[in-house]
Amino acid sequence: MERLTSPARLMIVSDLDHTMVDHHDPENLSLLRFNSLWEHAYRHDSLLVFSTGRSPTLYKELRKEKPLLTPDVTIMSVGTEITYGNSMVPDHGWVDTLNHKWDLGVVKEETGKFSELTLQAETEQRPHKVSFYVDKSKAQEVTKELSQRLEKRGLDVKIIYSGGMDLDILPQGAGKGQALAYLLKKLKSEGKLPVNTLACGDSGNDAELFSIPDVYGVMVSNAQEELLKWHAENAKDNPKVIHAKERCAGGIIQAIGEFKLGPNLSPRDVSDFLECKVENVNPGHEVVKFFLFYERWRRGEVENSEAYAASLKASCHPGGVFVHPSGAEKSLIDTIDELRKHHGDKQGKKFRVWVDQVLATETTPGTWIVKFDKWEQTGDERIGCTTTVKFTAKEGEGLVWEHVKQTWSENSKLKDDSSWII
C-alpha cells in the first residue's frame, strides 16, 4: 500500500473461489479479462485486495494453479489474517485485536463434543480460526448450541456457515467484514481512504463485506443460496449492492461499469489490435496491449499480415535493444521478425499470456521506465520473467519501445532460454 502516496481511486476487495476465480472456466477467460483491465487502467493508482477463506497454504496453492494477479493486501482464513505486498508481511495490530476473549484450546475442547462436526485439513486450522465440515441439515442446530456453550466458557466468538458445508469459528472481532473495516480505518488514519471501494463475493462468509458503510457490493451471478438469502433479508433495498448478471470476475467488471467506478472495457474485449487506442499516454496500456497481441499471434487468432508487423516495428525505436533472460542481446526489430516466424505455433494448446504488477515511473518528461512480471502458460506449464521497459514519447505517435530487459522470475519453475521469444 505504501506505493500509493494519495488515496486509491478504487479499492477492489474480492473473494477468490467462485468470485475472482471461476473453477468452471478451464481457460480462465473471465479472470484474464479482469487482469488485463486492472493492469491497463487501475494498477497505477488503485488497490487490489483478495479476501479469502483459504489459509495461506491453500492460497499459495491457488496462485500456482490460476493466473492470479499479485494483490496489495491479502486477507486470509476468513478475515483472521491480514498481510501486505509480495512478501505477505503480517499485520500484528490485527493479531492483537483478535486475541480479545479468544482461547483456541477451549474452542477445540468444546467442538470435540459434537459428533456432527468433521475437522477440516490441518492446513485450515489457524491461530484464530477453527474449521469444520457439517451437514447442511445440522448446521443451524449445531451453530446455536455451540455458540451457547462457548459463551458460557467466557469466549466471544463468531460462527460462520458457508458453501453449504463449511463451518468456521472465529473471534467475534474477526471475519471478512471486520478485516475490511480495520483496513479502511487504517487507510483513513494515513490520509489514504480510497475514493471508492467495491466488495465482491459469492457465499455466506462474504455477507459481512456488504455491510460495511459506504462500500459498493456485487454478488456475482453464481452466488450461493445462503448469500442471496442474506441479501433478501438485509440488503434488498440497498442500491449499492447488486446481483450481477455475469459469473465470477465478469460480474466484477460489470459492477465497475454499473456503479461508474471507472473504465470497464477490458483490453481482452477489444478485437482489433490496431484499433486499441487510448486518449492519454499510458505505458501500462502499451504493455497490456502488446502482450495480448503476442498471445493472439501465437494462438493464430490474428492474421499474419504486413500491417501488424509494420505497426509493431513502428512502435519500436530503430536502435532499440532487447536483452533476453539468457543475457543475449538483439535488436527489437529483429525480435519482431523472430516473432513473425511463430505465428499460430500455439494454436489449440491452451496458451495464455498475462502481465502482473505493471508499474510505470516517468523518469524525465516523456520518458518512462515500466517494470512488471510477464507470464505465459501452455497447458499446465508456466514460465515467467521480470521485465523492465524504457518507453519514450514520440509526438503524434504515442509511446516508443526503446529498451527491454528480462530476467527469469524467482517464482518461475521453468527457465527455458530456447523457447522464450520476448
MARNUZA-40220 format. One line per 4 residues: their letters; for each residue x, y, z of C-alpha. Coordinates in nm, 2 decimals. Layout:
// MARNUZA-40220
a = X Y Z  ...
***
This chain:
// MARNUZA-40220
merl = 0.00 0.00 0.00  0.30 0.23 0.05  0.35 0.27 -0.32  0.04 0.50 -0.33
tspa = 0.11 0.84 -0.18  -0.26 0.95 -0.21  -0.60 0.79 -0.17  -0.66 0.50 -0.41
rlmi = -0.91 0.58 -0.69  -1.06 0.24 -0.64  -1.01 -0.04 -0.40  -1.15 -0.38 -0.50
vsdl = -1.19 -0.63 -0.22  -1.27 -0.97 -0.37  -1.33 -1.32 -0.26  -1.13 -1.58 -0.47
dhtm = -1.31 -1.91 -0.52  -1.61 -1.87 -0.74  -1.58 -1.49 -0.73  -1.25 -1.38 -0.88
vdhh = -1.17 -1.74 -0.98  -1.42 -1.94 -1.19  -1.34 -2.31 -1.14  -1.58 -2.39 -1.42
dpen = -1.38 -2.19 -1.67  -1.08 -2.41 -1.78  -0.93 -2.13 -1.99  -0.97 -1.87 -1.70
lsll = -1.11 -1.62 -1.95  -1.31 -1.41 -1.71  -1.01 -1.39 -1.47  -0.78 -1.29 -1.76
rfns = -1.03 -1.03 -1.87  -1.01 -0.88 -1.53  -0.63 -0.90 -1.51  -0.58 -0.70 -1.83
lweh = -0.84 -0.44 -1.72  -0.67 -0.40 -1.39  -0.31 -0.37 -1.52  -0.42 -0.14 -1.80
ayrh = -0.64 0.10 -1.61  -0.61 0.06 -1.23  -0.28 -0.08 -1.10  -0.11 0.26 -1.11
dsll = -0.35 0.44 -0.87  -0.57 0.17 -0.71  -0.56 -0.11 -0.46  -0.64 -0.48 -0.51
vfst = -0.73 -0.68 -0.20  -0.80 -1.06 -0.20  -1.02 -1.17 0.09  -1.04 -1.55 0.10
grsp = -1.15 -1.82 0.34  -0.84 -2.01 0.23  -0.54 -2.05 0.47  -0.20 -1.92 0.35
tlyk = -0.11 -2.27 0.24  -0.42 -2.32 0.02  -0.40 -1.96 -0.11  -0.04 -2.02 -0.23
elrk = -0.16 -2.34 -0.40  -0.43 -2.15 -0.58  -0.17 -1.89 -0.70  0.02 -2.18 -0.87
ekpl = -0.30 -2.31 -1.03  -0.46 -1.99 -1.16  -0.33 -1.68 -1.33  -0.40 -1.45 -1.03
ltpd = -0.25 -1.10 -1.01  -0.04 -1.00 -0.71  -0.27 -0.81 -0.46  -0.16 -0.52 -0.25
vtim = -0.33 -0.68 0.05  -0.42 -1.04 0.12  -0.69 -1.12 0.38  -0.70 -1.49 0.45
svgt = -0.86 -1.76 0.68  -1.20 -1.58 0.67  -1.06 -1.24 0.78  -0.83 -1.36 1.06
eity = -0.50 -1.29 0.88  -0.40 -0.97 0.70  -0.08 -0.94 0.51  0.08 -0.68 0.28
gnsm = 0.26 -0.69 -0.05  0.46 -0.96 -0.24  0.63 -1.08 0.08  0.30 -1.10 0.27
vpdh = 0.41 -0.91 0.57  0.16 -0.98 0.86  -0.04 -0.70 1.03  0.05 -0.75 1.40
gwvd = -0.21 -0.49 1.51  -0.48 -0.71 1.37  -0.35 -1.01 1.56  -0.37 -0.82 1.89
tlnh = -0.73 -0.72 1.81  -0.83 -1.08 1.76  -0.69 -1.21 2.09  -0.97 -1.04 2.29
kwdl = -1.19 -1.31 2.45  -1.04 -1.59 2.24  -0.90 -1.92 2.36  -0.81 -2.17 2.09
gvvk = -0.78 -2.46 2.35  -1.13 -2.40 2.48  -1.28 -2.39 2.12  -1.11 -2.72 2.04
eetg = -1.23 -2.88 2.36  -1.60 -2.77 2.31  -1.62 -2.86 1.94  -1.48 -3.20 2.02
kfse = -1.81 -3.28 2.19  -2.01 -3.25 1.86  -2.01 -3.57 1.65  -2.18 -3.37 1.37
ltlq = -1.86 -3.18 1.31  -1.58 -3.31 1.09  -1.25 -3.13 1.13  -1.11 -2.98 0.81
aete = -0.75 -3.04 0.69  -0.47 -2.93 0.93  -0.36 -2.65 0.69  -0.71 -2.49 0.75
qrph = -0.67 -2.47 1.13  -0.52 -2.13 1.22  -0.44 -1.94 1.54  -0.77 -1.75 1.51
kvsf = -0.98 -2.00 1.30  -1.11 -2.35 1.36  -1.28 -2.50 1.06  -1.51 -2.80 1.02
yvdk = -1.75 -2.96 0.77  -2.11 -3.00 0.88  -2.41 -3.14 0.71  -2.64 -2.87 0.58
skaq = -2.94 -3.02 0.78  -2.75 -3.00 1.11  -2.58 -2.66 1.06  -2.83 -2.44 1.23
evtk = -2.88 -2.66 1.53  -2.51 -2.71 1.59  -2.43 -2.34 1.55  -2.69 -2.24 1.81
elsq = -2.58 -2.50 2.07  -2.21 -2.45 2.02  -2.24 -2.07 2.04  -2.42 -2.11 2.38
rlek = -2.15 -2.34 2.52  -1.86 -2.12 2.42  -2.04 -1.81 2.57  -2.07 -2.00 2.90
rgld = -1.69 -2.06 2.88  -1.63 -1.68 2.86  -1.55 -1.66 2.50  -1.69 -1.41 2.24
vkii = -1.69 -1.59 1.91  -1.85 -1.58 1.57  -1.96 -1.89 1.39  -1.99 -1.87 1.01
ysgg = -2.16 -2.13 0.79  -2.09 -2.10 0.42  -2.06 -2.30 0.10  -2.33 -2.54 0.21
mdld = -2.09 -2.74 0.43  -1.81 -2.52 0.58  -1.84 -2.41 0.95  -1.57 -2.16 1.08
ilpq = -1.53 -2.05 1.44  -1.35 -1.72 1.48  -1.31 -1.44 1.74  -1.61 -1.21 1.74
gagk = -1.39 -0.93 1.61  -1.28 -1.14 1.31  -1.44 -1.20 0.97  -1.41 -1.06 0.63
gqal = -1.62 -0.76 0.71  -1.43 -0.66 1.03  -1.10 -0.71 0.84  -1.22 -0.47 0.57
ayll = -1.34 -0.22 0.83  -1.00 -0.24 1.00  -0.82 -0.19 0.67  -1.04 0.11 0.58
kklk = -0.98 0.27 0.93  -0.60 0.22 0.89  -0.60 0.38 0.54  -0.81 0.67 0.68
segk = -0.57 0.73 0.96  -0.29 0.76 0.70  -0.50 1.00 0.49  -0.54 0.74 0.22
lpvn = -0.91 0.64 0.24  -1.00 0.51 -0.11  -1.23 0.73 -0.31  -1.45 0.42 -0.38
tlac = -1.44 0.06 -0.25  -1.61 -0.24 -0.43  -1.66 -0.56 -0.23  -1.72 -0.88 -0.44
gdsg = -1.84 -1.22 -0.32  -2.04 -1.53 -0.38  -2.10 -1.71 -0.04  -2.22 -1.67 0.32
ndae = -1.88 -1.57 0.45  -1.88 -1.27 0.21  -2.21 -1.12 0.35  -2.02 -0.91 0.60
lfsi = -1.83 -0.73 0.32  -2.16 -0.58 0.20  -2.25 -0.45 0.55  -1.96 -0.20 0.57
pdvy = -2.09 0.16 0.53  -2.01 0.35 0.20  -1.89 0.03 0.03  -2.03 -0.08 -0.31
gvmv = -2.10 -0.45 -0.33  -2.15 -0.71 -0.61  -2.28 -1.06 -0.56  -2.17 -1.25 -0.88
snaq = -2.44 -1.42 -1.08  -2.34 -1.76 -0.95  -2.37 -1.65 -0.58  -2.48 -1.93 -0.34
eell = -2.82 -1.96 -0.18  -2.71 -1.85 0.16  -2.57 -1.52 0.03  -2.88 -1.45 -0.18
kwha = -3.10 -1.52 0.13  -2.89 -1.28 0.34  -2.93 -1.01 0.07  -3.31 -1.06 0.06
enak = -3.33 -1.02 0.44  -3.08 -0.75 0.49  -2.98 -0.55 0.18  -3.25 -0.58 -0.09
dnpk = -3.32 -0.20 -0.06  -2.96 -0.10 -0.07  -2.88 0.04 -0.42  -2.51 0.00 -0.36
viha = -2.53 -0.38 -0.36  -2.62 -0.56 -0.68  -2.66 -0.92 -0.81  -2.46 -0.93 -1.13
kerc = -2.57 -1.10 -1.45  -2.22 -1.23 -1.52  -2.03 -1.50 -1.34  -1.72 -1.45 -1.13
aggi = -1.47 -1.19 -1.25  -1.71 -1.10 -1.53  -1.96 -0.98 -1.26  -1.69 -0.77 -1.10
iqai = -1.62 -0.60 -1.44  -2.00 -0.55 -1.48  -2.02 -0.38 -1.13  -1.73 -0.14 -1.21
gefk = -1.94 -0.02 -1.50  -2.28 -0.02 -1.33  -2.16 0.18 -1.04  -1.95 0.41 -1.27
lgpn = -1.63 0.34 -1.07  -1.40 0.38 -1.37  -1.32 0.22 -1.71  -1.48 -0.13 -1.75
lspr = -1.38 -0.22 -2.11  -1.11 -0.49 -2.08  -0.84 -0.48 -2.35  -0.93 -0.85 -2.40
dvsd = -1.27 -0.74 -2.52  -1.12 -0.53 -2.80  -1.09 -0.75 -3.11  -0.86 -0.54 -3.33
flec = -0.50 -0.47 -3.20  -0.46 -0.17 -3.44  -0.78 0.00 -3.31  -0.68 -0.05 -2.94
kven = -0.60 0.32 -2.86  -0.62 0.53 -2.55  -0.66 0.91 -2.53  -0.38 0.97 -2.29
vnpg = -0.02 0.84 -2.27  -0.05 0.52 -2.07  0.26 0.29 -2.05  0.05 0.02 -1.87
hevv = -0.19 0.01 -2.16  0.10 -0.03 -2.41  0.24 -0.33 -2.21  -0.10 -0.50 -2.18
kffl = -0.19 -0.44 -2.55  0.14 -0.57 -2.68  0.14 -0.90 -2.48  -0.23 -0.96 -2.55
fyer = -0.14 -0.92 -2.92  0.15 -1.16 -2.87  -0.08 -1.42 -2.72  -0.33 -1.39 -3.01
wrrg = -0.05 -1.40 -3.27  0.09 -1.73 -3.13  -0.26 -1.87 -3.10  -0.32 -1.78 -3.46
even = -0.62 -1.56 -3.37  -0.49 -1.26 -3.57  -0.40 -1.25 -3.93  -0.03 -1.29 -4.03
seay = -0.03 -0.96 -4.21  0.23 -0.70 -4.31  0.01 -0.43 -4.14  0.05 -0.59 -3.80
aasl = 0.43 -0.64 -3.85  0.47 -0.28 -3.97  0.27 -0.15 -3.67  0.48 -0.34 -3.42
kasc = 0.81 -0.22 -3.58  0.68 0.14 -3.59  0.63 0.13 -3.22  1.00 0.02 -3.17
hpgg = 1.30 0.26 -3.16  1.52 0.19 -3.47  1.81 0.13 -3.24  1.60 -0.04 -2.97
vfvh = 1.76 -0.33 -2.78  1.61 -0.65 -2.62  1.81 -0.83 -2.35  1.69 -1.19 -2.34
psga = 1.67 -1.37 -2.00  1.97 -1.57 -2.11  2.17 -1.24 -2.12  2.19 -1.24 -2.50
eksl = 2.12 -0.90 -2.67  1.94 -0.84 -3.00  1.76 -0.56 -3.17  1.39 -0.51 -3.10
idti = 1.33 -0.50 -3.48  1.50 -0.85 -3.51  1.28 -0.97 -3.22  0.97 -0.87 -3.41
delr = 1.10 -1.06 -3.72  1.16 -1.36 -3.50  0.80 -1.34 -3.36  0.66 -1.35 -3.71
khhg = 0.80 -1.70 -3.76  0.60 -1.82 -3.46  0.25 -1.72 -3.59  0.00 -1.99 -3.48
dkqg = 0.26 -2.22 -3.32  0.04 -2.24 -3.00  -0.29 -2.30 -3.18  -0.50 -2.54 -2.98
kkfr = -0.25 -2.57 -2.70  -0.43 -2.37 -2.42  -0.17 -2.09 -2.45  -0.23 -1.78 -2.24
vwvd = -0.02 -1.47 -2.16  -0.07 -1.21 -1.88  0.12 -0.93 -1.71  0.13 -0.85 -1.34
qvla = 0.23 -0.55 -1.13  0.27 -0.31 -1.42  0.42 0.00 -1.26  0.55 0.30 -1.46
tett = 0.77 0.58 -1.34  0.82 0.89 -1.55  1.20 0.95 -1.51  1.22 1.26 -1.72
pgtw = 0.94 1.44 -1.92  0.84 1.20 -2.20  1.05 0.90 -2.07  0.91 0.61 -1.87
ivkf = 1.06 0.31 -1.70  0.80 0.03 -1.67  0.85 -0.28 -1.45  0.63 -0.58 -1.45
dkwe = 0.61 -0.96 -1.45  0.52 -1.13 -1.77  0.38 -1.48 -1.76  0.29 -1.73 -2.03
qtgd = 0.13 -2.07 -1.98  0.09 -2.37 -2.21  -0.14 -2.63 -2.06  -0.01 -2.68 -1.71
erig = 0.34 -2.54 -1.77  0.40 -2.18 -1.66  0.71 -1.97 -1.72  0.77 -1.61 -1.62
cttt = 1.01 -1.32 -1.64  1.06 -0.99 -1.46  1.06 -0.72 -1.73  1.19 -0.37 -1.75
vkft = 1.09 -0.15 -2.04  1.21 0.20 -2.13  0.95 0.40 -2.33  0.99 0.74 -2.49
akeg = 0.71 0.96 -2.61  0.71 1.04 -2.99  0.50 1.33 -3.09  0.19 1.22 -3.27
eglv = 0.28 0.85 -3.25  0.24 0.77 -2.88  0.50 0.56 -2.69  0.80 0.40 -2.85
wehv = 0.97 0.09 -2.71  1.34 0.18 -2.66  1.49 -0.09 -2.44  1.35 -0.42 -2.30
kqtw = 1.53 -0.63 -2.04  1.41 -0.96 -1.90  1.53 -1.19 -1.62  1.38 -1.52 -1.51
sens = 1.13 -1.48 -1.23  1.22 -1.63 -0.90  0.87 -1.79 -0.90  0.91 -1.95 -1.24
klkd = 0.99 -2.32 -1.22  1.07 -2.34 -1.59  1.36 -2.14 -1.73  1.38 -2.23 -2.10
dssw = 1.61 -2.00 -2.29  1.54 -2.17 -2.62  1.16 -2.13 -2.63  1.13 -1.78 -2.49
ii = 1.08 -1.51 -2.75  1.00 -1.19 -2.55
***
